[in-house]
Amino acid sequence: MESGQDWHTESYKGMEVHVTALPHERDSSRWDYTVRIAQPGDDSTSESELTAESGDDADYPTRDAAVEAGFIKGYTMIDELLS
């Protein structure tokens, strides 16, 4: 990932969910997200084994909407990991 991205972090079930929103590749008025799941205290820019991206079929109208969707995806990933 590029440095300088605006990462948002929340704790969830003993893990940290890191989310950043990026302008969509083909439409700068739409947004995508990237999610990283890490152990508490790990740097959000470090490589993570658990990552997700919104992809071309799930873009969002605002940066905040993309971040919110990213956290929902991150929580779902953790729930699946722990089940």
C-alpha positions as CSV (number, residue, x, y, z in Angstrom):
1,M,0.0,0.0,0.0
2,E,1.0,3.5,-0.6
3,S,2.2,5.5,2.4
4,G,0.3,8.6,3.4
5,Q,-3.1,6.9,3.1
6,D,-5.7,8.0,5.7
7,W,-6.2,4.8,7.8
8,H,-9.0,4.5,10.3
9,T,-8.7,1.9,13.1
10,E,-11.2,0.3,15.4
11,S,-10.9,-2.6,17.8
12,Y,-13.2,-5.5,17.4
13,K,-13.2,-8.8,19.4
14,G,-9.5,-8.5,20.3
15,M,-8.3,-7.6,16.8
16,E,-7.8,-4.3,15.0
17,V,-9.6,-3.4,11.8
18,H,-7.8,-0.9,9.6
19,V,-9.7,0.8,6.8
20,T,-8.8,3.3,4.2
21,A,-10.9,4.8,1.4
22,L,-9.5,5.4,-2.1
23,P,-10.9,7.2,-5.1
24,H,-12.3,4.6,-7.6
25,E,-9.9,3.9,-10.4
26,R,-12.4,4.7,-13.2
27,D,-14.7,7.3,-11.6
28,S,-13.1,9.8,-9.2
29,S,-16.6,10.7,-7.8
30,R,-16.9,7.1,-6.4
31,W,-14.9,5.5,-3.6
32,D,-13.5,2.0,-2.8
33,Y,-12.0,0.7,0.4
34,T,-9.2,-1.5,1.6
35,V,-9.4,-3.4,4.9
36,R,-6.6,-5.0,6.9
37,I,-7.1,-7.1,10.0
38,A,-4.2,-7.1,12.5
39,Q,-3.2,-7.9,16.0
40,P,-3.5,-5.0,18.4
41,G,-0.6,-2.6,18.1
42,D,0.4,-3.6,14.6
43,D,1.0,-0.7,12.2
44,S,-1.9,-0.2,9.7
45,T,0.6,0.0,6.8
46,S,2.2,-3.3,7.6
47,E,1.4,-6.3,5.4
48,S,-1.5,-8.4,6.7
49,E,-2.6,-11.9,5.9
50,L,-6.2,-10.8,6.2
51,T,-7.1,-8.1,3.7
52,A,-10.1,-7.2,1.5
53,E,-11.0,-4.6,-1.1
54,S,-14.4,-3.4,-2.2
55,G,-13.6,-4.1,-5.9
56,D,-15.3,-2.7,-9.0
57,D,-18.8,-3.9,-8.2
58,A,-19.1,-2.2,-4.8
59,D,-18.1,1.4,-5.0
60,Y,-19.5,4.2,-2.7
61,P,-20.7,7.8,-3.2
62,T,-18.5,9.3,-0.4
63,R,-15.3,8.6,1.4
64,D,-17.2,8.2,4.7
65,A,-19.5,5.6,3.2
66,A,-16.6,3.6,1.9
67,V,-14.9,3.7,5.3
68,E,-18.1,2.6,7.0
69,A,-18.6,-0.3,4.5
70,G,-14.9,-1.3,5.1
71,F,-15.5,-1.6,8.8
72,I,-18.6,-3.7,8.3
73,K,-16.5,-6.0,6.0
74,G,-13.7,-6.1,8.6
75,Y,-16.1,-7.1,11.4
76,T,-17.5,-9.9,9.1
77,M,-14.1,-11.2,8.4
78,I,-13.2,-11.4,12.1
79,D,-16.6,-13.1,12.9
80,E,-15.9,-15.7,10.2
81,L,-12.3,-16.2,11.5
82,L,-13.5,-16.8,15.0
83,S,-16.5,-19.0,14.2
